[in-house]
Amino acid sequence: MDKFTYQNPTRIHFGEGQIAAITNDIPQDKKVLVIYGGGSIKKNGVYEQVEAALSEHNWGEFAGVEPNPQYDTLMKAVKKIKDEGFDYLLAVGGGSVVDGTKFIAAAAAYQGEDPWNILAQQHPVESALPLGCVLTLPATGSESNMGAVVSRGKDKLAFMTPKVQPLFAVLDPTTTLSLSPRQVANGVVDAYVHVMEQYLTFPANAKVQDRFAEGLLLNLIEEGPKALATPDDIDVRANIMWTATQALNGLIGVGVPQDWTTHMIGHELTGNYGIDHARTLSIVLPAVMRERREDKEGKLLQYAERVFGITEGSTDERIEQAISHTIAFFKQMEVPTSLSDIELGTADIDTLVTSLERHGMKALGERGNITISDSRAILEAAL
């Protein structure tokens, strides 16, 4: 295990009715811009709760942040902030809304010519507006971390800075009851792959991180299908929501190698073909597991035994069973597991590889040894 320094400054308000807590978390002298997506919060009671919590505040709103938030939309919010003097942001929605709000917070304080360079050229974020969030779709973990992903045309890029980590996050499981089965499934799969990107690398004798990660995976395997079968079970929703937050709040990733190949390739599937983020992950991860089985052998065997109880057979047989069990879980969550499932084929691989190369994704993986040709092999394995 490598040395590390860990801090997570996000205050979490978990449970039913906790939206009211934002009244005291946002200073009274702040002018608050509430940022949300397509308007579902006005149909499920969330908007009314936010409105009540901010009744003594000066606030406005900005709607229309898309899944895979678009730069041009977010810059409209930046203009509104500058024109009207907002100095505190409240994201209300899923990971895309939270990610978009993080970028807005950074872009509103950016002193350079083009805020896109925060993503495209990784310009440092010197300052950002303060923000909090009310989470309505558990998936990305963005509510308590410092990362965000933003799209512009076919480019889907990420940035990280502690300047945009939410000061607080409200996690009320009842807000997730109005989600569609597709949204629920996507959230579970996204969280699962977040854990896998930090776990399925090589052994680092990090027993706390490993056991914690395995517990999160088991939670998702157990609770994910229940969320589809019994969608009104609030206890199931609560466990999924808390698991998704723990999957990417930084704790299981300290002191251990991390991969993120599945995400980088997945981003190109979303950017070029508009595939839901989680569904790109369920397609790519099994192929990564197969193509990189030698690099990941130790952790694949550990995953097979501790998560799926696979202890018999040769090394190759146990690894293959672990991959098969992973695919079976994804299918149980009703997400695609191959490129053919989304009607993409060999002809599309060139497009994806070209995008990876253009975005500088030439040395991926926990060892930095996944080349462009290796990524092509992964995509071919995903056919």
PEHU-V363041 format. One record per backbone hydrogen bond with DSSP energy under -0.5 kcal/mol. NH is the residue of the N-H (numbers start at 1). CO is the residue of the C=O. If there is no record, write none. Layout:
nh->NH co->CO
nh->NH co->CO
This chain:
nh->2 co->255
nh->11 co->167
nh->13 co->169
nh->14 co->12
nh->15 co->171
nh->18 co->15
nh->20 co->17
nh->21 co->18
nh->22 co->19
nh->23 co->20
nh->24 co->21
nh->25 co->21
nh->26 co->22
nh->27 co->25
nh->30 co->27
nh->32 co->30
nh->32 co->58
nh->33 co->88
nh->34 co->32
nh->34 co->60
nh->35 co->33
nh->35 co->90
nh->36 co->62
nh->37 co->92
nh->42 co->39
nh->43 co->40
nh->44 co->40
nh->47 co->41
nh->49 co->45
nh->50 co->46
nh->51 co->47
nh->52 co->48
nh->53 co->49
nh->54 co->50
nh->55 co->52
nh->57 co->54
nh->58 co->30
nh->59 co->57
nh->60 co->32
nh->62 co->34
nh->64 co->37
nh->65 co->36
nh->71 co->151
nh->74 co->70
nh->75 co->71
nh->76 co->72
nh->76 co->73
nh->77 co->73
nh->78 co->74
nh->79 co->75
nh->80 co->76
nh->81 co->77
nh->82 co->78
nh->83 co->79
nh->84 co->80
nh->85 co->81
nh->86 co->81
nh->87 co->31
nh->88 co->31
nh->89 co->130
nh->90 co->33
nh->91 co->132
nh->92 co->35
nh->93 co->134
nh->98 co->94
nh->99 co->95
nh->100 co->96
nh->101 co->97
nh->102 co->98
nh->103 co->99
nh->104 co->100
nh->105 co->101
nh->106 co->102
nh->107 co->103
nh->108 co->104
nh->109 co->105
nh->109 co->106
nh->110 co->107
nh->117 co->114
nh->118 co->115
nh->119 co->116
nh->120 co->116
nh->121 co->117
nh->123 co->117
nh->126 co->124
nh->129 co->105
nh->130 co->87
nh->132 co->89
nh->133 co->168
nh->134 co->91
nh->135 co->133
nh->135 co->170
nh->136 co->93
nh->137 co->93
nh->144 co->141
nh->145 co->142
nh->148 co->159
nh->150 co->157
nh->151 co->69
nh->152 co->155
nh->155 co->152
nh->156 co->154
nh->157 co->150
nh->159 co->148
nh->161 co->146
nh->164 co->161
nh->165 co->162
nh->166 co->145
nh->167 co->131
nh->169 co->11
nh->170 co->133
nh->171 co->13
nh->171 co->169
nh->172 co->135
nh->172 co->170
nh->173 co->171
nh->175 co->172
nh->176 co->173
nh->177 co->174
nh->179 co->176
nh->184 co->180
nh->185 co->181
nh->186 co->182
nh->187 co->183
nh->188 co->184
nh->189 co->185
nh->190 co->186
nh->191 co->187
nh->192 co->188
nh->193 co->189
nh->194 co->190
nh->195 co->191
nh->196 co->192
nh->197 co->193
nh->198 co->194
nh->198 co->195
nh->199 co->195
nh->200 co->196
nh->201 co->199
nh->207 co->205
nh->210 co->206
nh->211 co->207
nh->212 co->208
nh->213 co->209
nh->214 co->210
nh->215 co->211
nh->216 co->212
nh->217 co->213
nh->218 co->214
nh->219 co->215
nh->220 co->216
nh->221 co->217
nh->222 co->218
nh->223 co->219
nh->224 co->220
nh->225 co->221
nh->227 co->223
nh->228 co->224
nh->229 co->225
nh->230 co->226
nh->233 co->230
nh->234 co->232
nh->237 co->233
nh->238 co->234
nh->239 co->235
nh->240 co->236
nh->241 co->237
nh->242 co->238
nh->243 co->239
nh->244 co->240
nh->245 co->241
nh->246 co->242
nh->247 co->243
nh->248 co->244
nh->248 co->245
nh->249 co->246
nh->254 co->251
nh->256 co->253
nh->259 co->197
nh->264 co->260
nh->265 co->261
nh->266 co->262
nh->267 co->263
nh->268 co->264
nh->268 co->265
nh->269 co->265
nh->270 co->266
nh->271 co->267
nh->272 co->268
nh->273 co->269
nh->274 co->270
nh->275 co->269
nh->280 co->276
nh->280 co->277
nh->281 co->277
nh->282 co->278
nh->283 co->279
nh->284 co->280
nh->285 co->281
nh->287 co->283
nh->288 co->284
nh->289 co->285
nh->290 co->286
nh->291 co->287
nh->292 co->288
nh->293 co->290
nh->296 co->292
nh->297 co->294
nh->300 co->296
nh->301 co->297
nh->302 co->298
nh->303 co->299
nh->304 co->300
nh->305 co->301
nh->306 co->302
nh->307 co->303
nh->308 co->303
nh->308 co->304
nh->309 co->305
nh->310 co->304
nh->311 co->309
nh->318 co->314
nh->319 co->315
nh->320 co->316
nh->321 co->317
nh->322 co->318
nh->323 co->319
nh->324 co->320
nh->325 co->321
nh->326 co->322
nh->327 co->323
nh->328 co->324
nh->329 co->325
nh->330 co->326
nh->331 co->327
nh->332 co->328
nh->333 co->329
nh->334 co->331
nh->335 co->330
nh->339 co->382
nh->341 co->338
nh->342 co->338
nh->342 co->339
nh->343 co->340
nh->344 co->339
nh->348 co->345
nh->349 co->345
nh->349 co->346
nh->350 co->346
nh->352 co->348
nh->353 co->349
nh->354 co->350
nh->355 co->351
nh->356 co->352
nh->357 co->353
nh->358 co->354
nh->359 co->355
nh->360 co->357
nh->361 co->356
nh->362 co->360
nh->364 co->370
nh->365 co->259
nh->368 co->365
nh->370 co->364
nh->371 co->369
nh->375 co->371
nh->376 co->372
nh->377 co->373
nh->378 co->374
nh->379 co->375
nh->380 co->376
nh->381 co->377
nh->382 co->378
nh->383 co->380
